[in-house]
Amino acid sequence: NISLWINLSNKNKELLCVKGHDFPDTKGMIRVDKNDPATTNKNGCLLLNESLDRQLRSGTKITIRGSHWPYAGPETQRISLGGYSAVIDFLRSIRDTDQQGQRTSSRGPAQML
């Protein structure tokens, strides 16, 4: 019942989450290859910072662990990171283009000419 979820909608606050992790008073875990595991917040998310992004780009697999209510025992998933860099770069370029377009269109039609 858990999966990996990446929220790139806010350039200044990208999130990597264990979707489905919702057991009260527990935290999830995200680990890239043999790197140290990172503990999520109670919502199952952590910031996708530069260090973690570098690990994901150079890594081969990500391991996520979370607990889905009402089952107290953790569930673990291992996911291949093949294609991560290409997909993330593509999604960020769409977000950045969309945000740039929103700034341009908010100026009004006369200023866009």
BELMO-V760786 format. One record per pair of residues at least 4 apart in sequence whose ideal C-beta (glycine too) atoms are under 7 Angstrom apart, sorted by the first residue. I is the first residue (numbers start at 1). GAP is how many residues later the second one is. Records with the same first field share a line. If there is no record, write none. Layout:
# BELMO-V760786
I: GAP / GAP
This chain:
# BELMO-V760786
1: 19 / 67 / 74
2: 16 / 17 / 18 / 19 / 62 / 64 / 66 / 73 / 75
3: 16 / 17 / 74
4: 15 / 58 / 60 / 75
5: 12 / 14
6: 10 / 42
7: 7 / 8 / 10
8: 6 / 83 / 84 / 87
9: 86
10: 4
11: 84
13: 34
14: 33 / 34
15: 30 / 32 / 33
16: 14 / 29 / 30 / 32 / 36
17: 27 / 28
18: 10 / 12 / 22 / 26 / 46 / 48
20: 46 / 48
21: 7 / 19 / 23 / 45 / 46 / 47
22: 46 / 47
23: 44 / 45 / 46 / 49
26: 41
27: 12 / 13 / 14 / 15
28: 12 / 16 / 36 / 37 / 38
29: 8 / 10 / 11 / 35 / 36
30: 7 / 8 / 10 / 16 / 32 / 34
31: 4 / 6 / 31 / 32
32: 23 / 24 / 27 / 30
33: 26 / 27 / 28
35: 20
38: 8 / 14
40: 4 / 5 / 6
41: 4 / 5
44: 22
48: 4 / 5
49: 4
50: 4
51: 4
52: 4
53: 4
54: 4
55: 4
56: 6 / 25 / 28
57: 27 / 28
59: 22
60: 21
61: 17 / 18 / 19 / 20
62: 17 / 19
63: 13 / 15
64: 13
65: 9 / 10 / 11
66: 8 / 9
67: 4 / 5 / 6 / 7 / 8
68: 7
83: 4
84: 4
85: 4
86: 4
87: 4
88: 4
89: 4
90: 4
91: 4
92: 4
93: 4
94: 4
95: 4
96: 4
97: 4
98: 4
99: 4
100: 4
101: 4
102: 4
104: 8
105: 7
107: 4 / 5
